[in-house]
Amino acid sequence: MNPRPNLFPDLAIAPRLFAALHAMSFDGLGITREAYGPKETAAHALVAAEAEALGLRVEPDHAGNLYMTLPGTDPGLPRIILGSHLDSVRSGGNYDGAAGVLAGLSVVAGLVHAGFRPARDVTVMAIRSEEAGSWFPVSYVGSRAALGRLPSEALDVPRQDDGRTLAAHMAEEGFDPEAVRAGRATLTVDTVAAFVELHIEQGPLLDEGEIPLGLVTGIPGSRRYRAARVFGEYNHSGATPRRLRKDAAMALAELAYRLDAEWARLETEGHALVCTFCVLATAPEAGFTLIPGEARFELDMRSESRASVDLLHAALIRLVEEIEVSRRVRFDLGAESGSLSSKMDAAVYAELAEAATTADVAFVPMLSGGGHDTAAFAQAGIPACLVFVRNQFGSHNAREAMRMEDFDAACRVLSRWVIARSSEDGAP
């Protein structure tokens, strides 16, 4: 896996495009590029213009995903894809998602400048609507639509800020939700040889270990409740004795405390999982001198092992039943959502590890804490792997602080992998 000496990524592209993305999507606090909205569309237009200037073939699909392709000498060979998403959470950072798209452009630009002709197409993919949790409660919208695997009912889900459906937003941006509903696939097992996504790590492990790169072995699945409620009874906080209270807030607090204890117990038994009460709140009607009669919560349980997350979910149901009796309240968990866990492809992982070793870039194997579009490709049977870049101050916040030297090192690894993969079958 030794590329020709002049085959290196173009490391000047990314800083310029990161700056342009920031300028167009800064909201006063952080970065906001809404899924299937004008800011996401503007980001796609920005990278499309860069790709066209490089002479790449640029085309969107029916769901709005963007493909920027350096054609191979043998169009019959399955392509390889580097990519990630360009939408963001509200007031998030500038690197989550975008780093993967700009890394792909940096790698392909290096091939173009060197006059390298791959055997197979090398495509940079800008994926729509990965940050579904902030906009539509649907996992991996763009990637699953490209693979023909997005459930038709997902198109009828309303966006959380304006109540309009995913289909309406998709159509407004110029795409074809009915083709998505029909399961049209742009990408298949037969047409994609491998997919690799570069992404900032969303936790502190790489930074804590002073290691620039992580190669991911698996992406967790989840069981989630986004609109759960507890119903008790409003009453006077001074005049109601404890034995007569139906306190929704205390019931929710007890559930959170006891489920956290169940998580700790499962960890001591060897289960690797996480449990987060993302929201715990009383209803707007709550006020001083009132016993809360209603509370709400959002719960996110994740593990690479379905069995582990199912054990925690069983504990949740048991605790809900016990607390309903002891505190005389009623829980309504609402609709459950979630995603399947995905193991990364062992062969692609080994190739990336070899590329990192050859490029003298330190890395560690690790699990992903969050979900990523790579999971959709893996679940569709396409060989896929996820590469993490060290990131400071976490993710989904305005303080994301990926160092460009780490990004550049990751691009060198991707470049070596792409050259090896795309030089098969007698390519020059």
C-alpha angles and dihedrals in degrees: 000000000000115000123206110275094251096052105101133133119266100249095185095070100066101054090051094048094043088055092049092048091051093050094051098044108032108126099191094271108036142329123309121183105162119215110258091000137115096271094052089047091050090052090053090050090052095054092040090058090051091050092049090051088055091053095248123151106254124197138150125217130225092275095048099257110146125226119197108185138190100203119235127223091247111048090187093069119093112257129240118229133207114187156121139175135292101202119095141199117261111288092355132144131286098240106052104106097346092075090065094052094046091046089056092050091048091053096046092044088056090055091048094050090050093049091240116165113200122211092231132033114276110207132191109207125202104198126208127232106357094147090069094148090070096045116012120015091233126109123237098350100174099038095046090047090053089051093048090243105109109117111244092232089062089072090064095054112113122235109251098235102045108016094235117132129255088244091055093050092045092052092045090058090053103262136121116254092174091061087051090049090052091054098245109177125210093177126044140168088260096053102040120063095184143343124212125184124196113204138163113258108254095210138051103257100101093043091047090051093043090234119140100208141038125193109209121226098185145003119221128242121223146210112205142180113197102175108031121153141189120212122203131142131284112231142150112292093213102040103043118084120220095252091060099045126112096191112181094188094054090046090054092046090052091050091051093048096046095044089051088054090051089052090052091049092051090050091055087054091056102263116141109210144122133225124195132179093206092183131023113171145144120239120271089255091066117107146154114305091022128110103225110255095186137028134176136207144179118215129195120188119180140177139149085231115070089200091058096050090045090056090053091046090053089052089051092055092046093050093047090055093048095047092047088060099040097045098030095235135125127234124208109188093184123203119348120224133176148129140252123256118246133205117215120242110270095212095051089045090053091049092051091047090053091048091051092048092049091048090049092238115147116231142165132207112247146160121250116242094199136048120259138182088256086076092062091054092047092050089052090057097254115137104252141168138181126222120200124207120205111262132185125223097015127262141281088052136089093251097072105141112180111175114236092223089061091047090049091051090051090050090054089054092048091048092055091047093049093048092050094046096043095044094065122115096037101306115166 
